[in-house]
């Protein structure tokens, strides 16, 4: 088992530095619902782990005139509870169909997109 270097950036600038300073293939983690299982089963042994949970910009949901920003670390349950514009109600409905309540409270939108998670 190799040693994993862990970065826990607290800003976008620190995240960029961590991405530039580390391995050529870093593993990013926010909720970790898929990755933690792989780590426990030793299916994955990342060389570099970057924890996104302390980067405030990654947790933001903000509405703008013609678009909406949803940060990669936004929990699925947050999307489920968020008052969304009519055009995005299907997103809220889809969020309510992902996994169990426990999974939705931990899983992130970015992780599900990055993993192409079928749930």
Rosetta constraint file for C-alpha pairs under 8 A:
AtomPair CA 1 CA 45 HARMONIC 7.49 0.50
AtomPair CA 2 CA 45 HARMONIC 7.24 0.50
AtomPair CA 2 CA 47 HARMONIC 7.49 0.50
AtomPair CA 3 CA 47 HARMONIC 6.95 0.50
AtomPair CA 4 CA 45 HARMONIC 7.48 0.50
AtomPair CA 4 CA 46 HARMONIC 6.10 0.50
AtomPair CA 4 CA 47 HARMONIC 4.86 0.50
AtomPair CA 4 CA 48 HARMONIC 5.49 0.50
AtomPair CA 4 CA 49 HARMONIC 6.78 0.50
AtomPair CA 5 CA 47 HARMONIC 6.26 0.50
AtomPair CA 5 CA 48 HARMONIC 4.73 0.50
AtomPair CA 5 CA 49 HARMONIC 6.12 0.50
AtomPair CA 6 CA 48 HARMONIC 5.90 0.50
AtomPair CA 6 CA 49 HARMONIC 4.74 0.50
AtomPair CA 6 CA 50 HARMONIC 5.87 0.50
AtomPair CA 6 CA 51 HARMONIC 7.39 0.50
AtomPair CA 7 CA 18 HARMONIC 6.57 0.50
AtomPair CA 7 CA 48 HARMONIC 7.67 0.50
AtomPair CA 7 CA 49 HARMONIC 6.23 0.50
AtomPair CA 7 CA 50 HARMONIC 4.79 0.50
AtomPair CA 7 CA 51 HARMONIC 6.23 0.50
AtomPair CA 8 CA 50 HARMONIC 5.94 0.50
AtomPair CA 8 CA 51 HARMONIC 4.96 0.50
AtomPair CA 8 CA 52 HARMONIC 6.68 0.50
AtomPair CA 8 CA 53 HARMONIC 7.80 0.50
AtomPair CA 8 CA 54 HARMONIC 6.97 0.50
AtomPair CA 9 CA 14 HARMONIC 5.06 0.50
AtomPair CA 9 CA 15 HARMONIC 5.20 0.50
AtomPair CA 9 CA 18 HARMONIC 7.29 0.50
AtomPair CA 9 CA 50 HARMONIC 7.55 0.50
AtomPair CA 9 CA 51 HARMONIC 7.07 0.50
AtomPair CA 9 CA 52 HARMONIC 6.81 0.50
AtomPair CA 9 CA 54 HARMONIC 6.41 0.50
AtomPair CA 9 CA 55 HARMONIC 6.39 0.50
AtomPair CA 10 CA 14 HARMONIC 6.36 0.50
AtomPair CA 10 CA 15 HARMONIC 7.37 0.50
AtomPair CA 10 CA 52 HARMONIC 7.97 0.50
AtomPair CA 10 CA 54 HARMONIC 4.81 0.50
AtomPair CA 10 CA 55 HARMONIC 4.59 0.50
AtomPair CA 10 CA 56 HARMONIC 7.26 0.50
AtomPair CA 11 CA 15 HARMONIC 6.19 0.50
AtomPair CA 11 CA 54 HARMONIC 7.35 0.50
AtomPair CA 11 CA 55 HARMONIC 4.80 0.50
AtomPair CA 11 CA 56 HARMONIC 6.76 0.50
AtomPair CA 11 CA 57 HARMONIC 7.41 0.50
AtomPair CA 12 CA 16 HARMONIC 6.19 0.50
AtomPair CA 12 CA 55 HARMONIC 6.45 0.50
AtomPair CA 12 CA 57 HARMONIC 7.10 0.50
AtomPair CA 13 CA 17 HARMONIC 6.32 0.50
AtomPair CA 14 CA 18 HARMONIC 6.13 0.50
AtomPair CA 15 CA 19 HARMONIC 6.18 0.50
AtomPair CA 15 CA 50 HARMONIC 7.96 0.50
AtomPair CA 15 CA 52 HARMONIC 7.95 0.50
AtomPair CA 15 CA 55 HARMONIC 7.85 0.50
AtomPair CA 16 CA 20 HARMONIC 6.18 0.50
AtomPair CA 17 CA 21 HARMONIC 5.90 0.50
AtomPair CA 18 CA 22 HARMONIC 6.07 0.50
AtomPair CA 18 CA 50 HARMONIC 7.42 0.50
AtomPair CA 19 CA 23 HARMONIC 7.77 0.50
AtomPair CA 19 CA 26 HARMONIC 7.12 0.50
AtomPair CA 22 CA 26 HARMONIC 6.99 0.50
AtomPair CA 22 CA 48 HARMONIC 6.63 0.50
AtomPair CA 23 CA 47 HARMONIC 6.97 0.50
AtomPair CA 23 CA 48 HARMONIC 6.26 0.50
AtomPair CA 25 CA 48 HARMONIC 7.64 0.50
AtomPair CA 26 CA 46 HARMONIC 7.26 0.50
AtomPair CA 26 CA 47 HARMONIC 6.99 0.50
AtomPair CA 26 CA 48 HARMONIC 5.00 0.50
AtomPair CA 26 CA 49 HARMONIC 6.00 0.50
AtomPair CA 26 CA 50 HARMONIC 6.94 0.50
AtomPair CA 27 CA 46 HARMONIC 6.27 0.50
AtomPair CA 27 CA 47 HARMONIC 7.85 0.50
AtomPair CA 27 CA 48 HARMONIC 6.03 0.50
AtomPair CA 27 CA 49 HARMONIC 4.85 0.50
AtomPair CA 27 CA 50 HARMONIC 6.11 0.50
AtomPair CA 28 CA 49 HARMONIC 5.90 0.50
AtomPair CA 28 CA 50 HARMONIC 4.80 0.50
AtomPair CA 28 CA 51 HARMONIC 6.08 0.50
AtomPair CA 28 CA 52 HARMONIC 6.93 0.50
AtomPair CA 29 CA 35 HARMONIC 7.55 0.50
AtomPair CA 29 CA 49 HARMONIC 7.11 0.50
AtomPair CA 29 CA 50 HARMONIC 6.13 0.50
AtomPair CA 29 CA 51 HARMONIC 4.95 0.50
AtomPair CA 29 CA 52 HARMONIC 5.95 0.50
AtomPair CA 29 CA 53 HARMONIC 7.88 0.50
AtomPair CA 29 CA 111 HARMONIC 7.47 0.50
AtomPair CA 30 CA 51 HARMONIC 5.95 0.50
AtomPair CA 30 CA 52 HARMONIC 5.09 0.50
AtomPair CA 30 CA 53 HARMONIC 5.41 0.50
AtomPair CA 30 CA 73 HARMONIC 5.78 0.50
AtomPair CA 30 CA 107 HARMONIC 7.80 0.50
AtomPair CA 30 CA 108 HARMONIC 6.72 0.50
AtomPair CA 30 CA 111 HARMONIC 7.03 0.50
AtomPair CA 31 CA 53 HARMONIC 7.89 0.50
AtomPair CA 31 CA 73 HARMONIC 7.40 0.50
AtomPair CA 31 CA 75 HARMONIC 7.64 0.50
AtomPair CA 31 CA 106 HARMONIC 5.10 0.50
AtomPair CA 31 CA 107 HARMONIC 4.77 0.50
AtomPair CA 31 CA 108 HARMONIC 5.61 0.50
AtomPair CA 31 CA 111 HARMONIC 7.20 0.50
AtomPair CA 32 CA 36 HARMONIC 5.50 0.50
AtomPair CA 32 CA 106 HARMONIC 7.68 0.50
AtomPair CA 32 CA 107 HARMONIC 6.86 0.50
AtomPair CA 32 CA 111 HARMONIC 7.54 0.50
AtomPair CA 33 CA 37 HARMONIC 7.02 0.50
AtomPair CA 33 CA 103 HARMONIC 7.21 0.50
AtomPair CA 33 CA 106 HARMONIC 6.96 0.50
AtomPair CA 33 CA 107 HARMONIC 5.90 0.50
AtomPair CA 34 CA 38 HARMONIC 6.66 0.50
AtomPair CA 35 CA 39 HARMONIC 6.11 0.50
AtomPair CA 35 CA 44 HARMONIC 7.69 0.50
AtomPair CA 36 CA 40 HARMONIC 6.12 0.50
AtomPair CA 37 CA 41 HARMONIC 6.19 0.50
AtomPair CA 38 CA 42 HARMONIC 5.85 0.50
AtomPair CA 38 CA 43 HARMONIC 4.84 0.50
AtomPair CA 38 CA 44 HARMONIC 5.30 0.50
AtomPair CA 39 CA 43 HARMONIC 6.13 0.50
AtomPair CA 39 CA 44 HARMONIC 5.29 0.50
AtomPair CA 39 CA 45 HARMONIC 6.42 0.50
AtomPair CA 52 CA 58 HARMONIC 7.36 0.50
AtomPair CA 52 CA 73 HARMONIC 6.97 0.50
AtomPair CA 53 CA 58 HARMONIC 7.80 0.50
AtomPair CA 53 CA 59 HARMONIC 7.95 0.50
AtomPair CA 53 CA 73 HARMONIC 6.74 0.50
AtomPair CA 55 CA 59 HARMONIC 7.27 0.50
AtomPair CA 56 CA 60 HARMONIC 7.00 0.50
AtomPair CA 57 CA 71 HARMONIC 6.71 0.50
AtomPair CA 58 CA 70 HARMONIC 7.98 0.50
AtomPair CA 58 CA 71 HARMONIC 4.34 0.50
AtomPair CA 58 CA 72 HARMONIC 5.37 0.50
AtomPair CA 58 CA 73 HARMONIC 5.06 0.50
AtomPair CA 58 CA 74 HARMONIC 6.96 0.50
AtomPair CA 59 CA 70 HARMONIC 7.60 0.50
AtomPair CA 59 CA 71 HARMONIC 5.06 0.50
AtomPair CA 59 CA 72 HARMONIC 6.75 0.50
AtomPair CA 59 CA 73 HARMONIC 4.88 0.50
AtomPair CA 59 CA 74 HARMONIC 4.77 0.50
AtomPair CA 60 CA 69 HARMONIC 7.23 0.50
AtomPair CA 60 CA 70 HARMONIC 6.05 0.50
AtomPair CA 60 CA 71 HARMONIC 5.17 0.50
AtomPair CA 60 CA 74 HARMONIC 6.72 0.50
AtomPair CA 61 CA 68 HARMONIC 7.32 0.50
AtomPair CA 61 CA 69 HARMONIC 5.53 0.50
AtomPair CA 61 CA 70 HARMONIC 4.62 0.50
AtomPair CA 61 CA 71 HARMONIC 6.30 0.50
AtomPair CA 61 CA 74 HARMONIC 7.43 0.50
AtomPair CA 62 CA 68 HARMONIC 5.80 0.50
AtomPair CA 62 CA 69 HARMONIC 5.16 0.50
AtomPair CA 62 CA 70 HARMONIC 6.76 0.50
AtomPair CA 63 CA 67 HARMONIC 6.50 0.50
AtomPair CA 63 CA 68 HARMONIC 4.53 0.50
AtomPair CA 63 CA 69 HARMONIC 6.41 0.50
AtomPair CA 64 CA 68 HARMONIC 5.60 0.50
AtomPair CA 64 CA 69 HARMONIC 7.80 0.50
AtomPair CA 70 CA 74 HARMONIC 6.81 0.50
AtomPair CA 71 CA 109 HARMONIC 7.80 0.50
AtomPair CA 71 CA 110 HARMONIC 7.38 0.50
AtomPair CA 72 CA 108 HARMONIC 6.64 0.50
AtomPair CA 72 CA 109 HARMONIC 5.63 0.50
AtomPair CA 72 CA 110 HARMONIC 3.92 0.50
AtomPair CA 72 CA 111 HARMONIC 7.16 0.50
AtomPair CA 73 CA 108 HARMONIC 5.31 0.50
AtomPair CA 73 CA 109 HARMONIC 6.54 0.50
AtomPair CA 73 CA 110 HARMONIC 6.05 0.50
AtomPair CA 73 CA 111 HARMONIC 7.75 0.50
AtomPair CA 74 CA 78 HARMONIC 6.59 0.50
AtomPair CA 74 CA 79 HARMONIC 7.45 0.50
AtomPair CA 74 CA 108 HARMONIC 5.33 0.50
AtomPair CA 74 CA 109 HARMONIC 5.90 0.50
AtomPair CA 74 CA 110 HARMONIC 7.48 0.50
AtomPair CA 75 CA 79 HARMONIC 6.86 0.50
AtomPair CA 75 CA 104 HARMONIC 6.69 0.50
AtomPair CA 75 CA 105 HARMONIC 6.18 0.50
AtomPair CA 75 CA 106 HARMONIC 6.14 0.50
AtomPair CA 75 CA 107 HARMONIC 5.57 0.50
AtomPair CA 75 CA 108 HARMONIC 4.23 0.50
AtomPair CA 75 CA 109 HARMONIC 6.22 0.50
AtomPair CA 76 CA 80 HARMONIC 6.35 0.50
AtomPair CA 76 CA 95 HARMONIC 5.84 0.50
AtomPair CA 76 CA 96 HARMONIC 7.91 0.50
AtomPair CA 76 CA 98 HARMONIC 7.87 0.50
AtomPair CA 76 CA 104 HARMONIC 4.93 0.50
AtomPair CA 76 CA 105 HARMONIC 6.53 0.50
AtomPair CA 76 CA 106 HARMONIC 7.48 0.50
AtomPair CA 76 CA 107 HARMONIC 5.90 0.50
AtomPair CA 76 CA 108 HARMONIC 5.40 0.50
AtomPair CA 76 CA 109 HARMONIC 5.88 0.50
AtomPair CA 77 CA 81 HARMONIC 6.29 0.50
AtomPair CA 77 CA 95 HARMONIC 7.13 0.50
AtomPair CA 77 CA 96 HARMONIC 7.48 0.50
AtomPair CA 77 CA 101 HARMONIC 7.66 0.50
AtomPair CA 77 CA 104 HARMONIC 4.94 0.50
AtomPair CA 77 CA 105 HARMONIC 5.22 0.50
AtomPair CA 77 CA 106 HARMONIC 7.98 0.50
AtomPair CA 78 CA 82 HARMONIC 5.95 0.50
AtomPair CA 78 CA 105 HARMONIC 7.88 0.50
AtomPair CA 79 CA 91 HARMONIC 7.69 0.50
AtomPair CA 79 CA 92 HARMONIC 5.78 0.50
AtomPair CA 79 CA 95 HARMONIC 6.48 0.50
AtomPair CA 80 CA 92 HARMONIC 4.80 0.50
AtomPair CA 80 CA 93 HARMONIC 7.02 0.50
AtomPair CA 80 CA 95 HARMONIC 5.45 0.50
AtomPair CA 80 CA 96 HARMONIC 5.70 0.50
AtomPair CA 81 CA 92 HARMONIC 7.56 0.50
AtomPair CA 82 CA 92 HARMONIC 7.61 0.50
AtomPair CA 84 CA 88 HARMONIC 5.93 0.50
AtomPair CA 84 CA 89 HARMONIC 6.15 0.50
AtomPair CA 84 CA 92 HARMONIC 7.46 0.50
AtomPair CA 85 CA 89 HARMONIC 6.62 0.50
AtomPair CA 88 CA 92 HARMONIC 6.95 0.50
AtomPair CA 89 CA 93 HARMONIC 6.25 0.50
AtomPair CA 90 CA 94 HARMONIC 5.98 0.50
AtomPair CA 91 CA 95 HARMONIC 6.13 0.50
AtomPair CA 92 CA 96 HARMONIC 6.46 0.50
AtomPair CA 93 CA 97 HARMONIC 6.86 0.50
AtomPair CA 94 CA 98 HARMONIC 6.95 0.50
AtomPair CA 95 CA 104 HARMONIC 7.90 0.50
AtomPair CA 96 CA 104 HARMONIC 7.96 0.50
AtomPair CA 98 CA 103 HARMONIC 7.85 0.50
AtomPair CA 98 CA 104 HARMONIC 6.65 0.50
AtomPair CA 98 CA 119 HARMONIC 5.36 0.50
AtomPair CA 99 CA 103 HARMONIC 5.68 0.50
AtomPair CA 99 CA 104 HARMONIC 6.39 0.50
AtomPair CA 99 CA 119 HARMONIC 6.05 0.50
AtomPair CA 100 CA 104 HARMONIC 6.22 0.50
AtomPair CA 101 CA 105 HARMONIC 6.18 0.50
AtomPair CA 102 CA 106 HARMONIC 6.73 0.50
AtomPair CA 103 CA 107 HARMONIC 5.64 0.50
AtomPair CA 104 CA 108 HARMONIC 7.70 0.50
AtomPair CA 107 CA 111 HARMONIC 6.97 0.50
AtomPair CA 107 CA 112 HARMONIC 7.39 0.50
AtomPair CA 108 CA 112 HARMONIC 6.33 0.50
AtomPair CA 109 CA 113 HARMONIC 6.23 0.50
AtomPair CA 110 CA 114 HARMONIC 5.91 0.50
AtomPair CA 111 CA 115 HARMONIC 5.92 0.50
AtomPair CA 111 CA 117 HARMONIC 7.95 0.50
AtomPair CA 112 CA 116 HARMONIC 5.71 0.50
AtomPair CA 112 CA 117 HARMONIC 4.98 0.50
AtomPair CA 113 CA 117 HARMONIC 6.70 0.50
